[in-house]
Amino acid sequence: MSLTKNEVLQKANAASKNTLMETLDIEIVDYGHDFLIAGMPVTPKVHQPDGVLHGGATAALAESVGSFASHIFIETQDMFVRGLEITANHIKSVKDGFVYAKATFLHKGRTTQLLDIRITDDHDNLISICRLSTIALPKKKA
């Protein structure tokens, strides 16, 4: 029996309990055969001192959605995924609402993956462009 889309999203978000994703209120909101989208509210919790979204929170959103995408779309039953490198180019600031990170693969190798992650606001304005490389490593047998 396969899970519904809603059940998959609930399961994915349950895995984020007691993590940075929960701390920043990051939630996986949609996925398809070649993308994953997560949202994060822009509140004072993720602001820099002058009241706009902190670039570090944006990078945390990007790495979270990209790593999650690698974990889901790569055969990872016997593997774990880790981020290798992330870059972020911040285009526009945002003070409130939500931001959404859409991760798509540029390269989906067995060992390394490269993802393009575009961060947009509620009005589909481009906020940041990020690139994330991840690596899938074998889990150690107990």
OpenMM code with the backbone's topology and positions (N, CA, C; nanometers):
from openmm import Vec3, app, unit

residues = "MET SER LEU THR LYS ASN GLU VAL LEU GLN LYS ALA ASN ALA ALA SER LYS ASN THR LEU MET GLU THR LEU ASP ILE GLU ILE VAL ASP TYR GLY HIS ASP PHE LEU ILE ALA GLY MET PRO VAL THR PRO LYS VAL HIS GLN PRO ASP GLY VAL LEU HIS GLY GLY ALA THR ALA ALA LEU ALA GLU SER VAL GLY SER PHE ALA SER HIS ILE PHE ILE GLU THR GLN ASP MET PHE VAL ARG GLY LEU GLU ILE THR ALA ASN HIS ILE LYS SER VAL LYS ASP GLY PHE VAL TYR ALA LYS ALA THR PHE LEU HIS LYS GLY ARG THR THR GLN LEU LEU ASP ILE ARG ILE THR ASP ASP HIS ASP ASN LEU ILE SER ILE CYS ARG LEU SER THR ILE ALA LEU PRO LYS LYS LYS ALA".split()
positions = [
    Vec3(0.0844, -0.1185, 0.0000),
    Vec3(0.0000, 0.0000, 0.0000),
    Vec3(0.0886, 0.1244, 0.0000),
    Vec3(0.0667, 0.2135, -0.0940),
    Vec3(0.1477, 0.3349, -0.1006),
    Vec3(0.0806, 0.4466, -0.0213),
    Vec3(0.1628, 0.5397, 0.0246),
    Vec3(0.1145, 0.6514, 0.1040),
    Vec3(0.0586, 0.7607, 0.0136),
    Vec3(-0.0387, 0.8349, 0.0651),
    Vec3(-0.0887, 0.9510, -0.0071),
    Vec3(0.0137, 1.0634, 0.0043),
    Vec3(0.0003, 1.1652, -0.0786),
    Vec3(0.0912, 1.2793, -0.0733),
    Vec3(0.0877, 1.3444, 0.0647),
    Vec3(-0.0328, 1.3597, 0.1220),
    Vec3(-0.0468, 1.4195, 0.2547),
    Vec3(0.0245, 1.3351, 0.3607),
    Vec3(0.0136, 1.2026, 0.3518),
    Vec3(0.0801, 1.1139, 0.4472),
    Vec3(0.2325, 1.1233, 0.4350),
    Vec3(0.2819, 1.1349, 0.3111),
    Vec3(0.4264, 1.1499, 0.2898),
    Vec3(0.4747, 1.2807, 0.3520),
    Vec3(0.4004, 1.3899, 0.3310),
    Vec3(0.4385, 1.5194, 0.3876),
    Vec3(0.4354, 1.5154, 0.5402),
    Vec3(0.3327, 1.4522, 0.5974),
    Vec3(0.3246, 1.4398, 0.7435),
    Vec3(0.4430, 1.3605, 0.7973),
    Vec3(0.4778, 1.2513, 0.7306),
    Vec3(0.5910, 1.1680, 0.7739),
    Vec3(0.7223, 1.2469, 0.7644),
    Vec3(0.7396, 1.3199, 0.6564),
    Vec3(0.8615, 1.3998, 0.6377),
    Vec3(0.8733, 1.5051, 0.7468),
    Vec3(0.7651, 1.5741, 0.7757),
    Vec3(0.7700, 1.6796, 0.8767),
    Vec3(0.7846, 1.6234, 1.0181),
    Vec3(0.7333, 1.5048, 1.0426),
    Vec3(0.7508, 1.4408, 1.1731),
    Vec3(0.8984, 1.4107, 1.1990),
    Vec3(0.9744, 1.3832, 1.0929),
    Vec3(1.1178, 1.3547, 1.1068),
    Vec3(1.1966, 1.4782, 1.1503),
    Vec3(1.1353, 1.5953, 1.1425),
    Vec3(1.2034, 1.7210, 1.1769),
    Vec3(1.1867, 1.7616, 1.3226),
    Vec3(1.1180, 1.6814, 1.3997),
    Vec3(1.0979, 1.7138, 1.5417),
    Vec3(1.2325, 1.7244, 1.6129),
    Vec3(1.2442, 1.8240, 1.6999),
    Vec3(1.3647, 1.8472, 1.7811),
    Vec3(1.4893, 1.8714, 1.6960),
    Vec3(1.4729, 1.9412, 1.5835),
    Vec3(1.5846, 1.9748, 1.4959),
    Vec3(1.5825, 2.1247, 1.4672),
    Vec3(1.6822, 2.1704, 1.3939),
    Vec3(1.6846, 2.3102, 1.3522),
    Vec3(1.5614, 2.3432, 1.2681),
    Vec3(1.5174, 2.2476, 1.1875),
    Vec3(1.3987, 2.2716, 1.1054),
    Vec3(1.2782, 2.3072, 1.1929),
    Vec3(1.2592, 2.2359, 1.3020),
    Vec3(1.1486, 2.2677, 1.3918),
    Vec3(1.1711, 2.4039, 1.4577),
    Vec3(1.2936, 2.4325, 1.4996),
    Vec3(1.3261, 2.5606, 1.5638),
    Vec3(1.2914, 2.6786, 1.4733),
    Vec3(1.3204, 2.6645, 1.3435),
    Vec3(1.2940, 2.7730, 1.2475),
    Vec3(1.1547, 2.7633, 1.1838),
    Vec3(1.0750, 2.6666, 1.2274),
    Vec3(0.9394, 2.6441, 1.1734),
    Vec3(0.9401, 2.6110, 1.0242),
    Vec3(1.0444, 2.5401, 0.9794),
    Vec3(1.0532, 2.4977, 0.8403),
    Vec3(0.9647, 2.3747, 0.8224),
    Vec3(0.8835, 2.3777, 0.7174),
    Vec3(0.7916, 2.2672, 0.6901),
    Vec3(0.7987, 2.2296, 0.5419),
    Vec3(0.8082, 2.1002, 0.5157),
    Vec3(0.8008, 2.0516, 0.3776),
    Vec3(0.6555, 2.0666, 0.3348),
    Vec3(0.6318, 2.1376, 0.2232),
    Vec3(0.4937, 2.1678, 0.1835),
    Vec3(0.4512, 2.1031, 0.0527),
    Vec3(0.5473, 2.0608, -0.0302),
    Vec3(0.5091, 1.9989, -0.1582),
    Vec3(0.6282, 1.9248, -0.2157),
    Vec3(0.5998, 1.8298, -0.3018),
    Vec3(0.7042, 1.7585, -0.3733),
    Vec3(0.6455, 1.7026, -0.5022),
    Vec3(0.7337, 1.6716, -0.5941),
    Vec3(0.6972, 1.6078, -0.7192),
    Vec3(0.8083, 1.5135, -0.7575),
    Vec3(0.8050, 1.4609, -0.8775),
    Vec3(0.9054, 1.3617, -0.9172),
    Vec3(1.0462, 1.4198, -0.9268),
    Vec3(1.0590, 1.5529, -0.9360),
    Vec3(1.1925, 1.6124, -0.9494),
    Vec3(1.2130, 1.7399, -0.8668),
    Vec3(1.1304, 1.7611, -0.7644),
    Vec3(1.1463, 1.8809, -0.6812),
    Vec3(1.0928, 1.8559, -0.5406),
    Vec3(1.1360, 1.9417, -0.4496),
    Vec3(1.0854, 1.9418, -0.3125),
    Vec3(1.0760, 2.0881, -0.2698),
    Vec3(0.9668, 2.1252, -0.2023),
    Vec3(0.9464, 2.2633, -0.1577),
    Vec3(0.9236, 2.2645, -0.0067),
    Vec3(0.9925, 2.3575, 0.0596),
    Vec3(0.9723, 2.3805, 0.2030),
    Vec3(0.9420, 2.5280, 0.2239),
    Vec3(0.8633, 2.5566, 0.3256),
    Vec3(0.8302, 2.6938, 0.3596),
    Vec3(0.8796, 2.7292, 0.4987),
    Vec3(0.9020, 2.8584, 0.5216),
    Vec3(0.9448, 2.9072, 0.6524),
    Vec3(0.8817, 3.0444, 0.6748),
    Vec3(0.8171, 3.0646, 0.7906),
    Vec3(0.7627, 3.1978, 0.8187),
    Vec3(0.8749, 3.2981, 0.8465),
    Vec3(0.8551, 3.4193, 0.7993),
    Vec3(0.9513, 3.5268, 0.8251),
    Vec3(0.8957, 3.6072, 0.9421),
    Vec3(0.9537, 3.5825, 1.0584),
    Vec3(0.9129, 3.6455, 1.1836),
    Vec3(1.0383, 3.7009, 1.2506),
    Vec3(1.0233, 3.7748, 1.3605),
    Vec3(1.1426, 3.8239, 1.4305),
    Vec3(1.2407, 3.7132, 1.4703),
    Vec3(1.1939, 3.5897, 1.4844),
    Vec3(1.2813, 3.4774, 1.5202),
    Vec3(1.3904, 3.4554, 1.4154),
    Vec3(1.3630, 3.4888, 1.2877),
    Vec3(1.4611, 3.4679, 1.1804),
    Vec3(1.5112, 3.5998, 1.1206),
    Vec3(1.4858, 3.7107, 1.1899),
    Vec3(1.5325, 3.8424, 1.1441),
    Vec3(1.6765, 3.8678, 1.1865),
    Vec3(1.7454, 3.9507, 1.1095),
    Vec3(1.8687, 4.0112, 1.1574),
    Vec3(1.8273, 4.1357, 1.2358),
    Vec3(1.9190, 4.2023, 1.3054),
    Vec3(1.8801, 4.3141, 1.3927),
    Vec3(1.7995, 4.4257, 1.3256),
    Vec3(1.8161, 4.4487, 1.1945),
    Vec3(1.7406, 4.5576, 1.1321),
    Vec3(1.6042, 4.5148, 1.0788),
    Vec3(1.5583, 4.3944, 1.1154),
    Vec3(1.4207, 4.3561, 1.0868),
    Vec3(1.3941, 4.2877, 0.9539),
    Vec3(1.4966, 4.2375, 0.8869),
    Vec3(1.4754, 4.1621, 0.7628),
    Vec3(1.5292, 4.0199, 0.7813),
    Vec3(1.4865, 3.9317, 0.6934),
    Vec3(1.5260, 3.7917, 0.6995),
    Vec3(1.6774, 3.7774, 0.7013),
    Vec3(1.7279, 3.7036, 0.7967),
    Vec3(1.8717, 3.6790, 0.8138),
    Vec3(1.9192, 3.5823, 0.7051),
    Vec3(2.0314, 3.6142, 0.6429),
    Vec3(2.0872, 3.5275, 0.5392),
    Vec3(2.1207, 3.3887, 0.5901),
    Vec3(2.1584, 3.3782, 0.7169),
    Vec3(2.1876, 3.2476, 0.7756),
    Vec3(2.0630, 3.1617, 0.7864),
    Vec3(1.9492, 3.2231, 0.8179),
    Vec3(1.8229, 3.1492, 0.8227),
    Vec3(1.7845, 3.1041, 0.6817),
    Vec3(1.8095, 3.1887, 0.5827),
    Vec3(1.7832, 3.1519, 0.4439),
    Vec3(1.8700, 3.0331, 0.4034),
    Vec3(1.9975, 3.0374, 0.4396),
    Vec3(2.0881, 2.9262, 0.4082),
    Vec3(2.0457, 2.7991, 0.4808),
    Vec3(1.9984, 2.8116, 0.6051),
    Vec3(1.9503, 2.6938, 0.6787),
    Vec3(1.8279, 2.6342, 0.6102),
    Vec3(1.7383, 2.7191, 0.5610),
    Vec3(1.6219, 2.6710, 0.4855),
    Vec3(1.6676, 2.5980, 0.3600),
    Vec3(1.7602, 2.6570, 0.2870),
    Vec3(1.8093, 2.5965, 0.1627),
    Vec3(1.8772, 2.4621, 0.1894),
    Vec3(1.9641, 2.4566, 0.2892),
    Vec3(2.0330, 2.3303, 0.3170),
    Vec3(1.9351, 2.2245, 0.3664),
    Vec3(1.8359, 2.2654, 0.4429),
    Vec3(1.7365, 2.1704, 0.4917),
    Vec3(1.6575, 2.1079, 0.3771),
    Vec3(1.6075, 2.1915, 0.2872),
    Vec3(1.5258, 2.1377, 0.1768),
    Vec3(1.6124, 2.0585, 0.0795),
    Vec3(1.7344, 2.1040, 0.0544),
    Vec3(1.8228, 2.0319, -0.0376),
    Vec3(1.8664, 1.8973, 0.0168),
    Vec3(1.9038, 1.8931, 0.1438),
    Vec3(1.9433, 1.7661, 0.2045),
    Vec3(1.8257, 1.6700, 0.2117),
    Vec3(1.7089, 1.7227, 0.2439),
    Vec3(1.5887, 1.6404, 0.2479),
    Vec3(1.5599, 1.5830, 0.1094),
    Vec3(1.5750, 1.6655, 0.0050),
    Vec3(1.5525, 1.6183, -0.1319),
    Vec3(1.6492, 1.5059, -0.1667),
    Vec3(1.7762, 1.5221, -0.1335),
    Vec3(1.8734, 1.4164, -0.1599),
    Vec3(1.8352, 1.2898, -0.0864),
    Vec3(1.7944, 1.3038, 0.0377),
    Vec3(1.7564, 1.1879, 0.1178),
    Vec3(1.6365, 1.1145, 0.0570),
    Vec3(1.5388, 1.1899, 0.0099),
    Vec3(1.4169, 1.1293, -0.0445),
    Vec3(1.4387, 1.0698, -0.1837),
    Vec3(1.5082, 1.1421, -0.2714),
    Vec3(1.5162, 1.1013, -0.4104),
    Vec3(1.6335, 1.0101, -0.4436),
    Vec3(1.7266, 0.9952, -0.3521),
    Vec3(1.8386, 0.9034, -0.3704),
    Vec3(1.8062, 0.7788, -0.2885),
    Vec3(1.8395, 0.6618, -0.3379),
    Vec3(1.8167, 0.5389, -0.2615),
    Vec3(1.9001, 0.5447, -0.1348),
    Vec3(1.8384, 0.5767, -0.0222),
    Vec3(1.9153, 0.6008, 0.0993),
    Vec3(1.8840, 0.5029, 0.2115),
    Vec3(1.8257, 0.3908, 0.1822),
    Vec3(1.7946, 0.2961, 0.2887),
    Vec3(1.9202, 0.2552, 0.3654),
    Vec3(2.0301, 0.2354, 0.2933),
    Vec3(2.1564, 0.1983, 0.3567),
    Vec3(2.2579, 0.3124, 0.3539),
    Vec3(2.2097, 0.4348, 0.3287),
    Vec3(2.2970, 0.5509, 0.3145),
    Vec3(2.2467, 0.6642, 0.4039),
    Vec3(2.3364, 0.7574, 0.4337),
    Vec3(2.2952, 0.8825, 0.4971),
    Vec3(2.3503, 0.9967, 0.4136),
    Vec3(2.2830, 1.1107, 0.4181),
    Vec3(2.3178, 1.2260, 0.3352),
    Vec3(2.3745, 1.3362, 0.4245),
    Vec3(2.4806, 1.4011, 0.3759),
    Vec3(2.5393, 1.5156, 0.4438),
    Vec3(2.5654, 1.6251, 0.3405),
    Vec3(2.5515, 1.7491, 0.3833),
    Vec3(2.5858, 1.8613, 0.2977),
    Vec3(2.7369, 1.8749, 0.2888),
    Vec3(2.7862, 1.9037, 0.1684),
    Vec3(2.9295, 1.9276, 0.1478),
    Vec3(2.9602, 2.0766, 0.1389),
    Vec3(2.8807, 2.1474, 0.0589),
    Vec3(2.9055, 2.2901, 0.0383),
    Vec3(2.7748, 2.3577, 0.0011),
    Vec3(2.7585, 2.4796, 0.0509),
    Vec3(2.6415, 2.5592, 0.0146),
    Vec3(2.6871, 2.7005, -0.0208),
    Vec3(2.6267, 2.7550, -0.1236),
    Vec3(2.6469, 2.8960, -0.1579),
    Vec3(2.5097, 2.9621, -0.1599),
    Vec3(2.5074, 3.0891, -0.1268),
    Vec3(2.3813, 3.1630, -0.1261),
    Vec3(2.4060, 3.3035, -0.1789),
    Vec3(2.3284, 3.3394, -0.2778),
    Vec3(2.3292, 3.4758, -0.3296),
    Vec3(2.1948, 3.5370, -0.2940),
    Vec3(2.1978, 3.6408, -0.2097),
    Vec3(2.0757, 3.7051, -0.1638),
    Vec3(2.0436, 3.8211, -0.2579),
    Vec3(1.9245, 3.8179, -0.3142),
    Vec3(1.8830, 3.9116, -0.4183),
    Vec3(1.7969, 4.0247, -0.3619),
    Vec3(1.7067, 3.9879, -0.2723),
    Vec3(1.6071, 4.0835, -0.2235),
    Vec3(1.5796, 4.0532, -0.0767),
    Vec3(1.5493, 4.1557, 0.0014),
    Vec3(1.5170, 4.1332, 0.1422),
    Vec3(1.3663, 4.1160, 0.1596),
    Vec3(1.3311, 4.0537, 0.2710),
    Vec3(1.1901, 4.0325, 0.3045),
    Vec3(1.1749, 4.0493, 0.4553),
    Vec3(1.0646, 4.1130, 0.4975),
    Vec3(1.0431, 4.1425, 0.6392),
    Vec3(0.9401, 4.0525, 0.7053),
    Vec3(0.8445, 4.0013, 0.6281),
    Vec3(0.7378, 3.9214, 0.6876),
    Vec3(0.6791, 3.8264, 0.5847),
    Vec3(0.5774, 3.7541, 0.6238),
    Vec3(0.5151, 3.6564, 0.5344),
    Vec3(0.5866, 3.5225, 0.5430),
    Vec3(0.5965, 3.4571, 0.4293),
    Vec3(0.6645, 3.3282, 0.4192),
    Vec3(0.7662, 3.3334, 0.3068),
    Vec3(0.8690, 3.2512, 0.3193),
    Vec3(0.9594, 3.2247, 0.2081),
    Vec3(0.9509, 3.0756, 0.1787),
    Vec3(0.9704, 3.0429, 0.0502),
    Vec3(0.9606, 2.9048, 0.0037),
    Vec3(1.0877, 2.8684, -0.0708),
    Vec3(1.1417, 2.7530, -0.0380),
    Vec3(1.2630, 2.7033, -0.1024),
    Vec3(1.2252, 2.5850, -0.1895),
    Vec3(1.2545, 2.5952, -0.3181),
    Vec3(1.2281, 2.4859, -0.4121),
    Vec3(1.3619, 2.4271, -0.4556),
    Vec3(1.3841, 2.3011, -0.4207),
    Vec3(1.5084, 2.2316, -0.4553),
    Vec3(1.4857, 2.1428, -0.5768),
    Vec3(1.5724, 2.1588, -0.6766),
    Vec3(1.5726, 2.0712, -0.7939),
    Vec3(1.7162, 2.0245, -0.8168),
    Vec3(1.7292, 1.9071, -0.8754),
    Vec3(1.8620, 1.8499, -0.8982),
    Vec3(1.9244, 1.9026, -1.0261),
    Vec3(2.0512, 1.9386, -1.0170),
    Vec3(2.1337, 1.9658, -1.1339),
    Vec3(2.2145, 1.8405, -1.1675),
    Vec3(2.2459, 1.7636, -1.0622),
    Vec3(2.3191, 1.6361, -1.0781),
    Vec3(2.2706, 1.5428, -0.9677),
    Vec3(2.2327, 1.4224, -1.0057),
    Vec3(2.1834, 1.3239, -0.9103),
    Vec3(2.2673, 1.1975, -0.9225),
    Vec3(2.3886, 1.2024, -0.8704),
    Vec3(2.4771, 1.0871, -0.8751),
    Vec3(2.4536, 0.9929, -0.7586),
    Vec3(2.5135, 0.8749, -0.7665),
    Vec3(2.4992, 0.7777, -0.6570),
    Vec3(2.5683, 0.8254, -0.5305),
    Vec3(2.6790, 0.8970, -0.5465),
    Vec3(2.7548, 0.9425, -0.4300),
    Vec3(2.7362, 1.0916, -0.4041),
    Vec3(2.7486, 1.1743, -0.5075),
    Vec3(2.7338, 1.3187, -0.4890),
    Vec3(2.6140, 1.3707, -0.5669),
    Vec3(2.5565, 1.4781, -0.5121),
    Vec3(2.4409, 1.5410, -0.5732),
    Vec3(2.4632, 1.6919, -0.5717),
    Vec3(2.4087, 1.7591, -0.6709),
    Vec3(2.4151, 1.9047, -0.6780),
    Vec3(2.2737, 1.9557, -0.6988),
    Vec3(2.2315, 2.0461, -0.6108),
    Vec3(2.0957, 2.0982, -0.6165),
    Vec3(2.0938, 2.2482, -0.6358),
    Vec3(1.9965, 2.2941, -0.7133),
    Vec3(1.9661, 2.4352, -0.7300),
    Vec3(1.8473, 2.4636, -0.6391),
    Vec3(1.8594, 2.5641, -0.5543),
    Vec3(1.7522, 2.5960, -0.4600),
    Vec3(1.7171, 2.7427, -0.4755),
    Vec3(1.5956, 2.7682, -0.5124),
    Vec3(1.5478, 2.9053, -0.5318),
    Vec3(1.4530, 2.9396, -0.4188),
    Vec3(1.4814, 3.0511, -0.3529),
    Vec3(1.3995, 3.0991, -0.2413),
    Vec3(1.3140, 3.2137, -0.2937),
    Vec3(1.1832, 3.2013, -0.2758),
    Vec3(1.0893, 3.3055, -0.3193),
    Vec3(1.0007, 3.3456, -0.2013),
    Vec3(0.9347, 3.4608, -0.2158),
    Vec3(0.8423, 3.5062, -0.1111),
    Vec3(0.6988, 3.4725, -0.1505),
    Vec3(0.6039, 3.5228, -0.0718),
    Vec3(0.4603, 3.4984, -0.0959),
    Vec3(0.4129, 3.5467, -0.2323),
    Vec3(0.4865, 3.6420, -0.2910),
    Vec3(0.4462, 3.7005, -0.4191),
    Vec3(0.5313, 3.6482, -0.5343),
    Vec3(0.6025, 3.5395, -0.5107),
    Vec3(0.6884, 3.4745, -0.6093),
    Vec3(0.8079, 3.5611, -0.6513),
    Vec3(0.8455, 3.6578, -0.5660),
    Vec3(0.9669, 3.7353, -0.5903),
    Vec3(1.0872, 3.6508, -0.5521),
    Vec3(1.1916, 3.6553, -0.6331),
    Vec3(1.3136, 3.5814, -0.6035),
    Vec3(1.3881, 3.6510, -0.4899),
    Vec3(1.4120, 3.5768, -0.3816),
    Vec3(1.4805, 3.6305, -0.2639),
    Vec3(1.6270, 3.5888, -0.2642),
    Vec3(1.6524, 3.4603, -0.2887),
    Vec3(1.7895, 3.4076, -0.2898),
    Vec3(1.8001, 3.2908, -0.3869),
    Vec3(1.9211, 3.2718, -0.4370),
    Vec3(1.9545, 3.1549, -0.5177),
    Vec3(2.0673, 3.0825, -0.4450),
    Vec3(2.0467, 2.9548, -0.4206),
    Vec3(2.1461, 2.8758, -0.3476),
    Vec3(2.1839, 2.7531, -0.4293),
    Vec3(2.3047, 2.7067, -0.4080),
    Vec3(2.3522, 2.5797, -0.4634),
    Vec3(2.4011, 2.4964, -0.3462),
    Vec3(2.3629, 2.3710, -0.3459),
    Vec3(2.4032, 2.2802, -0.2393),
    Vec3(2.4585, 2.1526, -0.3003),
    Vec3(2.5754, 2.1126, -0.2557),
    Vec3(2.6266, 1.9806, -0.2931),
    Vec3(2.6141, 1.8917, -0.1703),
    Vec3(2.5677, 1.7684, -0.1937),
    Vec3(2.5526, 1.6707, -0.0863),
    Vec3(2.6269, 1.5439, -0.1235),
    Vec3(2.6494, 1.4617, -0.0213),
    Vec3(2.7145, 1.3335, -0.0430),
    Vec3(2.6330, 1.2259, 0.0294),
    Vec3(2.6183, 1.1128, -0.0360),
    Vec3(2.5514, 0.9966, 0.0244),
    Vec3(2.6601, 0.8970, 0.0625),
    Vec3(2.6649, 0.8646, 0.1916),
    Vec3(2.7665, 0.7737, 0.2449),
    Vec3(2.6993, 0.6512, 0.3060),
    Vec3(2.7654, 0.5367, 0.3008),
    Vec3(2.7047, 0.4156, 0.3560),
    Vec3(2.6943, 0.4221, 0.5081),
    Vec3(2.5812, 0.3724, 0.5586),
    Vec3(2.5656, 0.3605, 0.7038),
    Vec3(2.6522, 0.2452, 0.7501),
    Vec3(2.7093, 0.2605, 0.8678),
    Vec3(2.7928, 0.1527, 0.9228),
    Vec3(2.7015, 0.0429, 0.9769),
    Vec3(2.7367, -0.0786, 0.9476),
    Vec3(2.6602, -0.1928, 0.9978),
    Vec3(2.6946, -0.2143, 1.1442),
    Vec3(2.5934, -0.2395, 1.2249),
    Vec3(2.6158, -0.2605, 1.3688),
    Vec3(2.6626, -0.4027, 1.3973),
] * unit.nanometer
topology = app.Topology()
chain = topology.addChain("A")
for resn in residues:
    res = topology.addResidue(resn, chain)
    for name in ("N", "CA", "C"):
        topology.addAtom(name, app.Element.getBySymbol(name[0]), res)
